[in-house]
Amino acid sequence: MSKNSYIISMKRSVSEKGQVTIPKPLRQRLGIRAGHVLDFREEGGRLVATKVTPEDPVDSVYGILKLGRPTDDVMKLIRSKVDTKWSRR
C-alpha cells in the first residue's frame, strides 16, 4: 500500500465546539493552509470538505461596462481629456 494512499486511516476526535484538526499529511498533500476556506456538505451520509478557490476580483467585474467601442478608443478619449485639463494651467 502506498504511503500516499487515502485508505490509510487518520482518525480525529470532534471537540465540544465541533472542531476537528485536519491531519498534517492531508493538509500538505491537499495544499490546505491557515486561512483557506473549506466548503462542507453531506454526500450519501459522508461529510465532504472541498477547498474553496478564491475568486479573482478582476474576473468579477470583467466585461460589466458596455461602452460600445474598443477599449483603446475609450482610453484615448479619457487620456485626451486629462491632457487637455492639465495643459490649460
C-alpha positions as CSV (number, residue, x, y, z in Angstrom):
1,M,0.0,0.0,0.0
2,S,1.3,3.5,-0.9
3,K,2.2,5.9,1.9
4,N,0.1,8.5,-0.1
5,S,-3.0,6.2,-0.1
6,Y,-6.2,7.7,1.1
7,I,-7.1,4.3,2.5
8,I,-4.8,4.8,5.5
9,S,-7.0,5.8,8.4
10,M,-6.3,9.2,10.1
11,K,-8.9,9.3,12.9
12,R,-9.6,12.5,14.8
13,S,-12.0,13.4,17.6
14,V,-14.5,16.2,17.3
15,S,-14.2,18.8,20.1
16,E,-17.1,20.1,22.1
17,K,-17.2,23.1,19.8
18,G,-17.5,20.8,16.7
19,Q,-13.9,21.4,15.7
20,V,-11.6,18.8,14.0
21,T,-7.9,19.1,13.3
22,I,-7.1,18.0,9.7
23,P,-4.1,15.7,9.9
24,K,-0.9,17.4,8.7
25,P,-0.2,14.8,5.9
26,L,-3.6,15.6,4.4
27,R,-3.2,19.4,4.7
28,Q,0.2,19.1,3.0
29,R,-1.0,16.8,0.2
30,L,-4.1,18.9,-0.5
31,G,-2.4,22.3,-0.1
32,I,-4.6,23.4,2.8
33,R,-3.1,26.3,4.8
34,A,-4.2,28.6,7.6
35,G,-6.8,31.0,6.3
36,H,-8.1,28.8,3.5
37,V,-11.8,28.3,3.3
38,L,-13.4,24.9,3.2
39,D,-17.0,24.2,1.9
40,F,-18.7,21.4,3.9
41,R,-21.6,19.3,2.6
42,E,-23.2,15.9,3.2
43,E,-23.0,13.3,0.5
44,G,-24.5,9.9,0.9
45,G,-24.1,10.0,4.7
46,R,-20.5,11.2,4.5
47,L,-19.1,14.6,5.4
48,V,-17.2,16.1,2.3
49,A,-15.0,19.1,2.6
50,T,-13.8,21.0,-0.6
51,K,-11.2,23.7,-0.7
52,V,-12.8,26.9,-1.9
53,T,-10.9,28.6,-4.7
54,P,-10.8,32.4,-4.1
55,E,-12.5,34.4,-6.8
56,D,-10.2,36.8,-8.7
57,P,-11.6,40.3,-8.1
58,V,-10.9,41.3,-11.7
59,D,-12.9,38.3,-13.0
60,S,-16.0,39.5,-11.0
61,V,-16.1,42.9,-12.9
62,Y,-14.6,41.9,-16.3
63,G,-16.9,43.0,-19.1
64,I,-19.5,44.8,-17.0
65,L,-19.0,48.1,-18.8
66,K,-20.8,48.1,-22.1
67,L,-19.1,51.1,-23.8
68,G,-20.0,50.1,-27.4
69,R,-16.4,50.8,-28.6
70,P,-13.0,49.3,-28.3
71,T,-11.1,49.9,-25.1
72,D,-8.2,51.6,-27.0
73,D,-10.7,54.2,-28.2
74,V,-12.1,54.8,-24.7
75,M,-8.5,55.1,-23.3
76,K,-7.6,57.7,-25.9
77,L,-10.7,59.7,-25.1
78,I,-10.0,59.6,-21.4
79,R,-6.4,60.5,-21.8
80,S,-7.1,63.4,-24.1
81,K,-9.5,64.9,-21.6
82,V,-6.9,64.7,-18.8
83,D,-4.1,66.1,-21.0
84,T,-6.4,69.0,-22.1
85,K,-7.2,69.8,-18.5
86,W,-3.6,70.0,-17.4
87,S,-2.4,71.9,-20.4
88,R,-4.8,74.8,-19.6
89,R,-3.0,75.6,-16.4
